[in-house]
Amino acid sequence: MHRVNGRLAATLGLAALLLGAACASQASVKQAGVKDPRDPYPRAAVAYAAVLDGELIWGRNLDAPRAPASLTKLLTALVLLDSGWDPNASLGVSHEAAHTTHPRVGLRTGESVAAGDALAAMLMHSANDACQVLAENAAGSLEAFAQRMNARALQLGMRDSHFVHPCGFDAEGQYSTARDLLRLALAAHADPRIARIVAQQESSLTTSSGRQLTFRNTNQLLGRLDGVEGLKTGYTSQAGHCLIAVAERAGHRVWLVLLDAQQRWTFAHRIITDAFAAAARPARPLYAGG
């Protein structure tokens, strides 16, 4: 019971931290009373945020607009799951979806695939063919689906974000921030259907033509760093290497967002490990300076 209550308190604390800055524009963050966290990893990423048990402990450029790459797919998943989701629905694969850019799981034009399998391929393997199949079947077009994404983002308090492509491709007018992506991560991982998928290292699907396609999770922390439970990777030429990770040990929870990261896996491993070490110490400062 103590562990469950601790997790709830940490979740509420993180929600309060994020909502407290929801109305602050990039130019008025400091005036709104939001202090800059310590930045002990200046080479980790262009923008990053590390949260321990609901407290923002380290970070940089929290409200700087950045291309979100495939981290966008977490919002796509939320939109799908919010609207009469049927994991057994059979979804047709268009020519455009089958020939979209990599990564792909290997769907072919004219096949169909179960919605739940496509969701797993999108979240685990970041499969753009599966993502496009889901968006096209849900809204008729990628543009119409993006409108739903922006409405959902506003509901989450992501006021410094705007989305154009459901799969996270670089596009004019598509951007988010480390702080907004923490909001997204919190909402996505709170859905047990998403949390279950992103924690898996490998899965497979069978298409209507009988082909079995096996795919692996792109999150290289899974199975290699104790306590990691997900969440999502991303990469485009504009965004660079991106990551949202969540991990739990001994009742302590760490959230990490890396945008345009250098040595993504090395720094993610180091920051998460250091955060758990900080949790084990009797006291730790939240911010440096006044």
ABEGO torsion letter per residue (X at the ends): XAAAAAAAAAAAAAAAAAAAAAABBAAAAAAAGBBBBBBABAAABABBBBBBGGBBABEBGAABBBBAEAAAAAAAAAAAAABGBBAABBBBBBAAAAABBOBBAGBBBGBBBBAAAAAAAAAAAGBAAAAAAAAAAAAGBAAAAAAAAAAAAAAAGBAABBBABAAGBBBBGBBBBAAAAAAAAAAAAABAAAAAAAABABBBBBBAAGBBBBBBBABAABGABBGBAOABBBBBAAAEBBBBBBBBBGGBBBBBBBBGBBGAAAAAAAAAAAAAAAAABABBBABBEX
